[in-house]
Amino acid sequence: MSLEDRFFQAMQTAPDDLNLRLVFADWYRERGDPRAEFIQVQIALDRLPRKHVWRAEFLARERDLLALHRKTWGQPLHQRLNQTELKGRVHARRGAVRGWEYRRGFVEHVEVDALTLMNHFELLCSLGPLRSVRLVNARRPLRSLLAWDGLSRFTQLDLRHNRIGEVGL
């Protein structure tokens, strides 16, 4: 197992350990990888108060880094998903996996079909230290989803636009 894999595995075990992420950033910096700055910028944004004077600068730098590197950073994730039965099902509007967001330097949020999340949980967790999920098509499998143990991994669950309503809950 490579050192990068060990870092990643440790981060999966302790997803809220920002010091570990900063060590990962230092390791990337030693290799000249721009992800180092991205991790540091996103952690700074996570720590700064909403109205801090530096916030706008960090947000602008985050946007610039994503504009420059999103495709490069996302390519291995797309490849990993396309080497499974999810091949061709990663699509922003109508895919089983509709996208992901980087938070604190790594993929922490995923937008995904509810059944796909339950059926491909380990694979999706390999994208990053997932903490947040926005589910689509969650109305039918809601009962089994709410009883599913994997849901405990997430600190945020977004069920908007699933037409569930109070009666459904």
Secondary structure, DSSP 8 states (H G I E B T S, - for coil): --HHHHHHHHHHHSTT-HHHHHHHHHHHHHTT-THHHHHHHHHHHHHS-TT-TTHHHHHHHHHHHHHHHHHHHHHHHHHHHHTTTTTT-B-TTTSSEEEEEEETTEEEEEEEEHHHHHHTHHHHHTTS---EEEEES-STTHHHHHH-GGGGG-SEEE-TTS--HHHH-
